[in-house]
Protein backbone atom coordinates (compact mmCIF):
# COMPACT_ATOMS: atom_id res chain seq x y z
CA UNK A 1 0.00 0.00 0.00
CA UNK A 2 1.22 3.48 -0.88
CA UNK A 3 0.07 6.59 0.99
CA UNK A 4 0.68 10.15 -0.20
CA UNK A 5 1.46 13.09 2.09
CA UNK A 6 2.63 16.69 1.78
CA UNK A 7 6.24 17.29 2.73
CA UNK A 8 9.60 15.55 2.79
CA UNK A 9 10.59 12.27 4.41
CA UNK A 10 10.49 12.76 8.18
CA UNK A 11 7.53 15.17 8.12
CA UNK A 12 4.90 14.92 10.83
CA UNK A 13 2.43 13.81 8.17
CA UNK A 14 4.63 10.81 7.39
CA UNK A 15 4.84 9.99 11.11
CA UNK A 16 1.03 10.11 11.22
CA UNK A 17 0.86 7.72 8.23
CA UNK A 18 2.84 5.08 10.10
CA UNK A 19 0.68 5.61 13.17
CA UNK A 20 -2.57 5.22 11.22
CA UNK A 21 -1.72 2.71 8.49
CA UNK A 22 1.27 0.87 9.93
CA UNK A 23 4.23 -0.20 7.79
CA UNK A 24 3.34 1.13 4.33
CA UNK A 25 5.14 2.82 1.45
CA UNK A 26 4.92 6.61 1.55
CA UNK A 27 4.80 9.09 -1.33
CA UNK A 28 6.11 12.60 -0.53
CA UNK A 29 4.30 15.39 -2.40
CA UNK A 30 5.23 19.05 -2.76
CA UNK A 31 1.74 20.45 -2.14
CA UNK A 32 -1.62 19.37 -0.74
CA UNK A 33 -3.04 19.64 -4.26
CA UNK A 34 -0.47 17.05 -5.32
CA UNK A 35 -1.63 14.68 -2.57
CA UNK A 36 -5.22 14.80 -3.83
CA UNK A 37 -4.05 14.43 -7.43
CA UNK A 38 -1.89 11.40 -6.60
CA UNK A 39 -4.82 9.63 -4.94
CA UNK A 40 -7.26 10.53 -7.72
CA UNK A 41 -4.83 9.31 -10.40
CA UNK A 42 -4.14 6.03 -8.62
CA UNK A 43 -0.48 6.85 -7.94
CA UNK A 44 -1.29 6.34 -4.24
CA UNK A 45 -3.89 4.08 -2.65
CA UNK A 46 -4.67 6.71 -0.04
CA UNK A 47 -3.56 10.10 1.20
CA UNK A 48 -3.22 11.59 4.66
CA UNK A 49 -3.80 15.32 5.11
CA UNK A 50 -3.79 17.53 8.22
CA UNK A 51 -7.14 19.20 8.77
CA UNK A 52 -6.72 20.99 12.11
CA UNK A 53 -4.27 21.61 14.91
CA UNK A 54 -5.31 21.95 18.54
CA UNK A 55 -3.31 25.19 18.88
CA UNK A 56 -3.22 26.75 15.40
CA UNK A 57 -6.73 25.81 14.25
CA UNK A 58 -8.01 24.59 10.89
CA UNK A 59 -6.04 24.09 7.69
CA UNK A 60 -8.51 25.89 5.43
CA UNK A 61 -6.88 24.89 2.15
CA UNK A 62 -7.64 21.25 2.84
CA UNK A 63 -11.30 21.97 3.57
CA UNK A 64 -11.50 23.59 0.14
CA UNK A 65 -9.69 20.65 -1.50
CA UNK A 66 -12.11 18.16 0.05
CA UNK A 67 -14.94 19.96 -1.74
CA UNK A 68 -13.08 20.39 -5.03
CA UNK A 69 -12.12 16.72 -5.35
CA UNK A 70 -14.33 13.66 -5.64
CA UNK A 71 -12.54 11.68 -2.95
CA UNK A 72 -13.83 10.16 0.27
CA UNK A 73 -12.69 10.55 3.86
CA UNK A 74 -11.93 7.03 5.08
CA UNK A 75 -10.33 7.60 8.48
CA UNK A 76 -8.85 10.03 10.98
CA UNK A 77 -5.75 10.06 13.16
CA UNK A 78 -4.59 12.28 16.04
CA UNK A 79 -0.85 12.92 16.26
CA UNK A 80 0.82 14.38 19.35
CA UNK A 81 3.30 16.85 17.83
CA UNK A 82 6.67 17.06 19.60
CA UNK A 83 8.99 19.69 18.17
CA UNK A 84 12.78 19.46 18.36
CA UNK A 85 15.50 22.04 17.79
CA UNK A 86 17.83 20.42 15.28
CA UNK A 87 21.25 21.44 13.97
CA UNK A 88 24.27 20.01 12.17
CA UNK A 89 26.42 17.54 14.12
CA UNK A 90 28.64 19.22 16.72
CA UNK A 91 26.81 22.57 16.67
CA UNK A 92 26.00 24.04 20.09
CA UNK A 93 22.77 25.89 20.93
CA UNK A 94 24.79 29.05 21.72
CA UNK A 95 26.06 29.16 18.11
CA UNK A 96 22.57 29.41 16.58
CA UNK A 97 21.61 32.75 15.02
CA UNK A 98 18.76 31.64 12.75
CA UNK A 99 15.94 29.09 13.10
CA UNK A 100 13.84 27.99 10.12
CA UNK A 101 10.70 25.86 9.91
CA UNK A 102 7.11 25.77 8.74
CA UNK A 103 5.16 28.85 9.95
CA UNK A 104 2.88 26.73 12.16
CA UNK A 105 5.86 25.09 13.86
CA UNK A 106 7.44 28.51 14.46
CA UNK A 107 4.18 29.76 15.94
CA UNK A 108 3.83 26.74 18.20
CA UNK A 109 7.35 27.37 19.54
CA UNK A 110 7.16 31.18 19.70
CA UNK A 111 7.85 31.41 23.41
CA UNK A 112 10.86 29.11 23.17
CA UNK A 113 12.25 31.12 20.26
CA UNK A 114 11.88 34.37 22.20
CA UNK A 115 14.05 32.86 24.91
CA UNK A 116 16.90 32.45 22.37
CA UNK A 117 18.46 35.90 22.41
CA UNK A 118 19.74 37.23 19.11
CA UNK A 119 18.06 34.46 17.11
CA UNK A 120 15.90 35.22 14.06
CA UNK A 121 13.01 32.96 13.03
CA UNK A 122 12.37 32.41 9.32
CA UNK A 123 9.49 30.57 7.64
CA UNK A 124 10.06 27.66 5.27
CA UNK A 125 7.73 25.36 3.33
CA UNK A 126 8.04 22.28 5.55
CA UNK A 127 9.51 21.09 8.85
CA UNK A 128 11.40 18.08 7.50
CA UNK A 129 12.15 20.03 4.33
CA UNK A 130 13.91 22.62 6.49
CA UNK A 131 16.17 19.87 7.88
CA UNK A 132 16.91 18.68 4.35
CA UNK A 133 17.82 22.23 3.24
CA UNK A 134 20.06 22.75 6.26
CA UNK A 135 21.85 19.47 5.62
CA UNK A 136 22.55 20.56 2.04
CA UNK A 137 23.70 24.07 3.00
CA UNK A 138 25.99 23.05 5.86
CA UNK A 139 25.21 26.31 7.69
CA UNK A 140 26.43 25.94 11.27
CA UNK A 141 24.72 29.04 12.67
CA UNK A 142 21.29 27.81 11.58
CA UNK A 143 18.91 25.35 13.24
CA UNK A 144 15.50 23.99 12.31
CA UNK A 145 12.36 22.98 14.15
CA UNK A 146 11.29 19.50 13.09
CA UNK A 147 10.67 15.99 14.40
CA UNK A 148 13.21 13.69 16.00
CA UNK A 149 12.73 11.33 13.06
CA UNK A 150 13.72 14.12 10.65
CA UNK A 151 16.93 14.56 12.63
CA UNK A 152 17.66 10.83 12.28
CA UNK A 153 16.91 10.77 8.55
CA UNK A 154 19.14 13.74 7.71
CA UNK A 155 21.93 12.94 10.18
CA UNK A 156 21.37 15.94 12.45
CA UNK A 157 21.73 16.50 16.19
CA UNK A 158 18.78 17.21 18.48
CA UNK A 159 19.77 20.21 20.61
CA UNK A 160 16.50 20.37 22.53
CA UNK A 161 13.33 18.27 22.62
CA UNK A 162 9.70 19.13 23.38
CA UNK A 163 10.17 22.84 22.67
CA UNK A 164 6.51 23.55 21.83
CA UNK A 165 4.96 26.16 24.11
CA UNK A 166 1.93 23.98 24.93
CA UNK A 167 2.22 20.25 25.55
CA UNK A 168 -1.37 19.71 24.38
CA UNK A 169 -0.27 20.05 20.76
CA UNK A 170 -2.18 17.64 18.53
CA UNK A 171 -2.86 17.57 14.80
CA UNK A 172 -5.88 15.79 13.39
CA UNK A 173 -5.32 14.07 10.05
CA UNK A 174 -7.85 12.72 7.55
CA UNK A 175 -7.27 9.72 5.31
CA UNK A 176 -8.65 10.15 1.78
CA UNK A 177 -9.29 7.56 -0.94
CA UNK A 178 -11.17 7.01 -4.18
CA UNK A 179 -13.69 4.63 -2.61
CA UNK A 180 -15.62 5.12 0.66
CA UNK A 181 -15.57 2.78 3.65
CA UNK A 182 -18.47 1.57 5.79
CA UNK A 183 -17.57 1.76 9.48
CA UNK A 184 -19.32 -0.82 11.64
CA UNK A 185 -19.28 0.96 14.99
CA UNK A 186 -18.19 4.18 16.73
CA UNK A 187 -18.21 6.14 13.48
CA UNK A 188 -17.85 9.76 12.52
CA UNK A 189 -19.33 11.43 9.42
CA UNK A 190 -18.15 14.60 7.67
CA UNK A 191 -20.53 16.63 5.50
CA UNK A 192 -20.58 19.97 3.68
CA UNK A 193 -23.69 21.95 2.79
CA UNK A 194 -24.94 25.32 1.56
CA UNK A 195 -28.03 27.17 2.78
CA UNK A 196 -30.14 30.00 1.43
CA UNK A 197 -29.04 33.28 3.01
CA UNK A 198 -32.15 34.00 5.07
CA UNK A 199 -33.02 34.46 8.77
CA UNK A 200 -33.01 31.25 10.79
CA UNK A 201 -31.50 29.10 8.05
CA UNK A 202 -28.51 27.87 10.08
CA UNK A 203 -30.67 27.38 13.17
CA UNK A 204 -33.04 25.13 11.21
CA UNK A 205 -30.13 23.21 9.70
CA UNK A 206 -28.51 22.50 13.05
CA UNK A 207 -31.82 21.65 14.68
CA UNK A 208 -32.11 18.47 12.58
CA UNK A 209 -29.20 17.10 14.63
CA UNK A 210 -30.25 18.56 17.99
CA UNK A 211 -33.74 17.06 17.73
CA UNK A 212 -32.18 13.62 17.27
CA UNK A 213 -29.46 14.15 19.91
CA UNK A 214 -26.67 13.71 17.36
CA UNK A 215 -23.36 15.02 18.67
CA UNK A 216 -21.64 17.57 16.42
CA UNK A 217 -17.88 17.52 17.03
CA UNK A 218 -16.82 20.22 14.57
CA UNK A 219 -18.41 23.11 12.66
CA UNK A 220 -16.40 25.10 10.11
CA UNK A 221 -17.55 27.76 7.64
CA UNK A 222 -15.76 28.62 4.41
CA UNK A 223 -16.52 31.33 1.80
CA UNK A 224 -18.68 30.19 -1.10
CA UNK A 225 -16.68 30.96 -4.23
CA UNK A 226 -18.39 33.46 -6.53
CA UNK A 227 -20.94 34.54 -3.91
CA UNK A 228 -19.50 37.16 -1.56
CA UNK A 229 -20.59 36.84 2.08
CA UNK A 230 -22.22 33.47 1.54
CA UNK A 231 -20.75 30.35 3.07
CA UNK A 232 -20.27 26.60 2.95
CA UNK A 233 -20.69 24.78 6.25
CA UNK A 234 -18.57 21.76 7.12
CA UNK A 235 -19.76 19.56 9.98
CA UNK A 236 -18.36 16.48 11.68
CA UNK A 237 -20.92 14.40 13.56
CA UNK A 238 -20.93 11.14 15.46
CA UNK A 239 -22.56 8.25 13.65
CA UNK A 240 -22.52 6.74 10.18
CA UNK A 241 -24.42 7.99 7.15
CA UNK A 242 -24.35 4.45 5.77
CA UNK A 243 -25.75 2.24 8.51
CA UNK A 244 -27.12 4.60 11.18
CA UNK A 245 -30.84 5.20 10.65
CA UNK A 246 -30.97 8.26 12.92
CA UNK A 247 -28.10 9.95 11.06
CA UNK A 248 -29.61 9.06 7.70
CA UNK A 249 -32.94 10.64 8.68
CA UNK A 250 -31.17 13.76 9.95
CA UNK A 251 -29.38 14.16 6.62
CA UNK A 252 -32.63 13.63 4.71
CA UNK A 253 -34.19 16.34 6.88
CA UNK A 254 -31.22 18.67 6.30
CA UNK A 255 -31.61 18.16 2.57
CA UNK A 256 -34.98 19.93 2.82
CA UNK A 257 -33.19 23.15 3.85
CA UNK A 258 -29.86 22.86 2.03
CA UNK A 259 -29.33 24.00 -1.55
CA UNK A 260 -26.36 21.62 -1.67
CA UNK A 261 -25.46 18.71 0.62
CA UNK A 262 -22.56 16.31 0.20
CA UNK A 263 -21.41 13.53 2.49
CA UNK A 264 -17.60 13.58 2.44
CA UNK A 265 -17.38 10.22 4.17
CA UNK A 266 -18.24 8.06 7.17
CA UNK A 267 -15.25 6.48 8.86
CA UNK A 268 -14.02 4.90 12.12
CA UNK A 269 -13.59 7.46 14.87
CA UNK A 270 -10.10 7.94 16.26
CA UNK A 271 -10.01 8.03 20.05
CA UNK A 272 -6.25 7.78 20.54
CA UNK A 273 -4.66 11.00 21.85
N, C-alpha and C positions, 0 to 999 in steps of 0.2 A: 504493500500500500504506500502511495506517495501523497504527502500532504504539503500544500503550498502555504507560505507565510511571507509577510513583508519584513525585509531586513536581511542582515547577513547571518552566517552561522554563528551561534552563540547569543542570538537575540532572545529577549524574554518570550517572544512569540514561539520560538523554536522550543524553549524549555516547556512552555505550556503544551505544545504538541506532544512531547514525550509523556507529560503528565496525563493527558487526556486519551491519547491513542496507544501509548506504549512504544515499543521498538518499531518504528516505521521509517521509511525514507522521507527526507524533507526536501522541499523545493524552495530555495530562497527567491524572493521576487523584489524588484526595486520599489514598486508602489502597491497600494491596496488595489488599485484598478487591475494591476497585473495578476494579483491573487485571484480575483473573480474571473478574469479572462482565462487563466490557467485551468481553473475548475470547469468552466463552461466548455472549453475546447477539449477536455479530456486529458490534458497534460498532467493533471493531478486528480486523484480520486476524491479529495476533499481539500478544504482550505480552513485555516483557523485565523480569525480576525479579532482584534481587541474592539470591544464596543463601549466599555466604560471603565473608569478608574475610580476607586473609592475616595481619592483625594482630588483629582483633576477633573472629574466629571466625564461626560459622554464624548465619544469620538464621532463627531457629527458626520464626517465624510463617509463613514461606514454605514450609518443609517441611510444616507442617500443612495449608496451603492446597493444596499439590500433591496431598495425599491426599483432601481434601474436595471437590475439583473434578475433573470428568471431562475434563481437558485433557491434552495430550501435550507432553512436552519435545521440542523440535525442533532445538535448537542451544545452544551455550554461547559465552561471550565473556569474555576477561580484560581488565580495564581497569586501567591504571596510574593510581592516584589521586594527583593533585597538588593539594594544598590551597594556597589563597591567602588572605591577610588583606586584606579589602576594606572600603573606607569611602567616604563621600560625596566628591565632587570637592573637592580643596583641603585636605582634612583630613590632618593629620600624625599619624604613629604616636604621638608623645608626647601627643597630645590624647585618646587612647582610654582610656576608663575601664570599658568593658563590651564583651565579645565574645560574640556569639550564633551558634549553629549547631546542627546535628543532634548528638545525644549521641555518636555514633560519631566524627564529625569532631572534636569537642572532645577525645575520648579519644585520638585519633591525633595530636593536636597538644598534648598535655598539657605536655610539657617546654617547648615554645615559649611556651605561655601562662604558665607559671610564671616565665619570664624577663621577662615584662611586669609590672613592679612596679605594684601598686595597681589591677590590672585584674581584674574579676570575669567569670567565664565563666557563661553561662546557656544552657540547652538550649532548642531550638526544634524544630519538626516536620520541617524540611527545610533543606538547605544553600542551594539556590537560593531557596527560600521565605523564608529569613532575609534575603537580599539584597533581595527584593521588599518585605518589611516595612520594612526600613531605608530604602529609597528613598521609601516612602510617609510614613514618620515624619519624615524629615529630621533625625534626631538626629545631631549632629556629634561626640558623645563615644562613639559606639557603632561597632563594626566587626563584620563577619561573617567566618566561614570558609566559603569556597565555591570554585567553579572560576573560572578566568579567563574562561570563556565567560559565566558568570553576571554577572561584572563588566561585560562588554561589553553584554549584553542590557539590564541595568538602569542603564547609564550611570554606573558606579562606578569608583573608582580602585583599582588593586592596590598596596597598601603593601608587601607582601612576598610572595614566591613560594616554593613548595616548603617550606612550614613544617611538614610532617609530621615526626614524630620519627624515623621509619624510612623510608628511601627505597624499601624493598621492600614497598610498600603497594599491593596489588592486590585488586580485587574481582572475583569470578566471578559472571557473570550467566547466567541460563537463559532461553532463548526458549520461549514456550508458545503452543500453537495448538489448534484444535479437531481437526485431523486430524494423524496421525503422519507422519513422513518415513522413508524407507528409505535410510540412508547406505550408500554403495558401498564405502568403504574407510576405514581409520583411524577407527573408530567408538568411541563410548562409550555405555553403557547404564546407566540409572538404574532401580532397583527399590525396592520397599518390601515387607516381609513381617513376619509375626507367628509366633512359635513358642510351643509349650507350655512353661510354666515348669517345667522339669525338668532335672536334672543332665546336662550334656553337650550340651544342645540347640543352643546357639550354636556350639560346636565342630563338631558334625556339619554344621550349616548352612554354615559357612565352608569346611569340608573339601571340599565339592562343587566349589569353585573352585580350591582348592589342588591337588587331585588332577589337575586339568586344566590347571594352570599358567596360570590366568586372573588377570590383575593387577587387584587391587582398589585403586582410587585414593581412595576415601572411604568411611568407615563412620560413620553418625550414628544415635543412638538417641533416640527421643522417647516420652514417656509415652503409654500406650494409654488413651484416654478411657473412664472408667467401670470401669477395672480397676486399682486402685492397685498400684503397684510391678511392673506388667507393661509391656512396651515394644514399640514398633514399631522395626524396623531398616531404615534407608535405606542402600543401597549403590550406589556408582558403580563400574563395572567396564569394562575395555577389551574391545571387541568388540560385535557387533550381535546383538540377539535375533531379528532378522528373517532375516538371511542368513549367520549364522555357526553352523555345526553344533555346534561345541564349546560355545559359549555356550548354545545351545538345549538341549543335553543336560544342561548344568549346571543350568539353570533347571528342567527336568523332574525332575531329581534333587532339587533343593531343594524342589520341590512335595510330595515325599514326607514332608518334615519340617514344612513350614510349614502353619499353619492358615489363613493368608491370604497370597497372593503376587500382586503387581501390578507389571507392567512400566510404568513412567512414561514411557518413551520410549527409543529408540535414535537417535543423532544424530551428526553429524560432530564429531570432537574438535577443540577449539581448542588450538593449540600456540603462538599468538602471545602473548608476554609483554613 
